[in-house]
């Protein structure tokens, strides 16, 4: 059975399952969900603890030997199986299937995995886990959800801030939930319960934002030029390879072309999503974006991407600064579509570092 993290809070007090699997790339949320399961297991008397971390040298017989051996300190056992790669291998897959077919008595097993792609989720070993126990996929906190997430965390420590301050915190911790958690905890140490002022938060919160390529495309297709500029500057500061950025942006533009062309031809969105291989979590956002951009504009952007590719490969003469300027302009040509005419004519791309406070 598959449940989300919120449902896990309600499920655990009702009935402890013999098997849980937590998967996701949000380290903080995965740790919290796993800790919650371990806490409830210990409260129910599962105090004998065994930890296994699976790597290429892992001996799966150790798992079976431990699960079948009598407990030394209690009647109940908690087995913590961690698979950092998310790929147990052929032998491991068969071992997991066998383990799920005959779960050990008086034992709670917790399996921790990274976010799994569709291919991994269709494997027999994963289906065995899903059919036998409870799977908790941890969803990423999108930028639009971050202020609400921060508000909720602040409320747990009896603190609150206004909307402007929430956006300020989100701006400074984007893409780094572990750091966000630490900054929120810092506020509890520095200030009393109640409403915090903007100056209090500004003096305490560091700029610990981290960016990834998917946030960049998200900002572009959300028509948010300021955020796009800030994230691109952050990626440049982190020495992200321009060809990797270009490939990600170009793939997003191709997906938009498939959607826009299909919409113009009257094709149903579900068919277009499948054809463009668009993840469910991005479908609504990209469909909305495709409806607001013409096919001609998208084709021009793809031609622009090809030009940047030639520059990055040295086919067209240009220095590294020009590549970054071109990447900025490529995204702004889309992100500024919904902006007023005067703003579209004068994108402040030469001041992109000022948008990040000097990042």
N, C-alpha and C positions, 0 to 999 in steps of 0.2 A: 504494500500500500504506500502511496506517496502523499505526504502532507507538507505544508510549508512551516516556516519557523514559528509563526504565531500559533498555529494549530498544535505544534509540539508542546508549547506551554500548557495547553489544555489537556492534551492526551496523556502526558506523563503521570499526573496525579490520579488519573482514572485507572489505568492498567499499564504496568511495565511490560513492554514487549521483550521477548528473548533475543531479538535482533534489530539493530538500528544501523543505518548507513547515512552519514552526513557528507554531502559533496558540495563543492563550490570553491571559488577563487578569492572570495572576500575573507581574508585570514581572520579578522576579528570576529565576524559573525559565525564562521565555522568553529572557532575556538569556543565561543559562548554557547553554541548549540551542543557541542560535545561535552562541555563542562556541565551543562544542565542535565544531560543524560547520566553522566557519571555521578553527579550529586544525588539524583533521585535513586539510582541503583544502590549507592552506599546507604542511603536512608532506609532502604528496604532490606538491608543486611548483606548486600553483595560486597563484602569487604576484602575478599581475597582477590588481588589485582595482578593481572599479567599483561605486559605491553609487548607488542611485536611491530617492528617496522620492516616493511617488505622492500627489498632491493633485489638486484640480480643474483645475489648469493643466498637469498633466503631459503631455508629448508622448511617446506610446508608441513613436514611430519612433526615439527615442533609445536605447531598449532594444535594438531590432533592429540599429541601426547599430553599437552597441558590441559586441553579441554576435557580429556577423559580421565585424567589422574585425580584422585581425591584431594579435596582442599585441606591444607594444613591448619588454617586458622579459623575457618568458618565453614558453614554448610553451603554457602553460595559464592559464586565466582564472577568477576567482571573481566572480560577479555577485550583489550583495546588493540585493534588491528589497524595499522595505518599503512596506506598504499600511496605514497607521495606522487608517484608517476601516473597513477590511475590505470596502469596496465599490469595486471598480475602475471601476464604471460600465459602460454598454453597450459603448462603444468598448474599454475596458480588458478587459472580459470576453472579447470576440472576439480581442483581441491575445494574451491569455494562452492561449486555446485554440490559436491559430495557433503560438505559441511552443512549446507542449507537443507539437504534432504534428511539429515539426522542431527538436529541441533542438540548440543549436550544439555543434560538435565541441570537444573539449578544454576544456570549460567546466563548472563546477559552479555552479548557480544556487540561491540561498537566498532564499526568500520568507517574510517575517515578517508575520503577521496577528494581529489581536485574536481573542478567542473569537468563533466564528461561530454564529449560530442555525441552526435546521434549514432555514429557507428558503435561507439563503446556502449551506449545505452541499449543497443539492439543485440548485444552479445548474450549468450546463454547464462554466463555467470552473473551478469547484472540482473537479468530477468529473474534468476533464482533468488537473488537478494530481495528484489522488489515483490515477488510473489510470496516470500516467506516472512519477511519482516517489514519494517517501516523505513522508508527512504525519505530523507529530508534534504531536498535540493535548496541550497542557499542562493538566493537571487542577489545580483549586484544592486547597490544603491545608485540609481541614476542621479545626475546632477540636479534635475528638477525635484527629486525626492529628498535631496540632502537637507534643505532647511527644516522640513518636517521631522526628519530623523534626528537632527540636532535638537529641535524643540522637545521631542520626546525624551531624549537623553537628559536634557537639562531639567525637565520636570521630575525625573526620578530623584534628583538631588535637591528638589524644592527650589529651583531657580528658573527664571524666565527672562527673555529679552524681547525687544520689539522686532518687527519684520526687517528693518534696515540692518540691525545688528546680526540677525540670523543670516542674512545674505552675505554680510561681511565675513562671518565665520566660515560659511560654505565656500566662499571665494578662496580663503586661505588654506583650506584643508582638502580641497577637491582631489579625489582619487586616492586618498590616503586615510582610510577609516581608522586604522590603528593610531595614527597621529591625531585624528579628530577626537577619538576616545580619550587620549591623553590630555588634549587641550581642554576638553569638557571637565575632566576630573581636576585639572589644575584650577579651573574657575571655582570649584567647590572648596578647594583648599585656601584660595586667596580671598574669597568673598563670602559673606553670610547668605543665608537663604533669602529669597525674594527677587524683586526685579533688579536686573543689572543694567547699568548704563552703557552706552556705546563706548565711552572713554575707558571704562573699566575693562571691557572686553578687548578693546584695541590695544591696551597696554599689556595684556596678558597673552593674547593669541599670537603665535608665530606664523610666518608664511611657510607652511609645510606641504603645500600642494604638490601633487605628483600627477603627471598627465600620461595618457596613452593614446594610441592612434585612433581607437574607437571613439574616445571623447572628442577628438578633432573632427571626425566625420559627423558626429552627432551635432556639434556646434554649427557646422556648415549647413546641414540639412534642416536645422532648427532656425535658420536665418538669423544667427546671433553673431554678428561680425566682431564684437568686442571679445566675446569668449573664444572665438576661433583664433583671433590674433594672440590672445594671452596663452592659449594652449600651444600654438605653434612656436611661440617664443620660448615656452617652457621646454618643449621637445628639442629645440635648438640648443638651449642651455644644458640639456642632458646628453648632448652629442648623439641624438638619434639620427640614423643614416637617412639622408634625403631620398634615396631611391626607395626605401621602405615606406616612407611617408607618401611619396608619389604613387606607389603601387596601391596603397590603401585608398587614397582619394580617387584614383582612376577607377578602381573596382566599384566604389560607391557611385560614381558618375555613370558607369555602365549599367548598374542596376536601375538607376533613375531613368536611363534611356529606355530600358526594357519596359518599365512601368508606364512611362509617358507615351511611348509608341503603342503599347497595348491598349491603354486607355483611349487613345485617339481612334483605334480600330474597333473599340467596343468590347474588348476582351474582359472577362470577369477578373477581379483582383486576385482571387485565390489561385487561379491558373497562372497569373503573372508572378505571384510570389514564388510559386514552385519553379517556374522557368528561370527566374533571376536568383534563385537559391537565397532567399531573404529569410532570416530568422524571425520567428513569431514576435519576439520582443521588439523588433524594429519595423514590423510591417505597417502599422498605423502611421508612424512618423514619416516613413518614406513614401507611403501613398499620398499623404497630405502634401509633402514636398513636391512630388511629381506633378500633382495637379496645379501647382503654382509656378512651375518652370516650363517654358516651351521646349519642344524638341530641338529647335534651332539653337537655343541657348546652351543646352546640354551638349550638342554636337560640337559647338565652338569650344566648350570647356574641355572636351576630349581631345580636340586638336591642340589646345593649349598644353594639355598634359603630355602629348607626344613631343611637343617642342621642349618642354622641361626635361623629358627623358633624353633627348639628344644633347642638351646642355650638360646634364649630369654625367653622360658617357664621354664627353669631350668632343662629340661630333660637331657641335656648335660652340664657338669660342665664347667663354664666359667664366667669371670667377665664382667662388663659392657663395659670396654674398648675393650674386645675381640669382643663383638657384633658390636661395631662401626667399628672396623678394618675389620670385616667380611663383613659388609655392603659396606664399601669402596672397598674391593676386588671384591665383587659381581658385582658392577657397572664397575669397571676398567677392569674386564675380558671381558666385551663387549666394553667399550669405547676405549680400547687400541687395538682393533682388527686391525684397519687400521694404527697403528703406526709401526715404524721400529722395527725389531726383538729385538735389544738391549734394547729399551725402554720398550717393553713388558715384558722383563725378570726382569726389576728392577723398578717397579712402586714405586715412592717415597711416599708411603702412610703414613709413619710415620711422614712426614713433612707436613701433610695436613693443619695445622693451619697457616703455613707460607704463603700458597697461598692466604690467605684472610687478610693478614696483621695483624695476631694475633687475628682474630675473634674466 
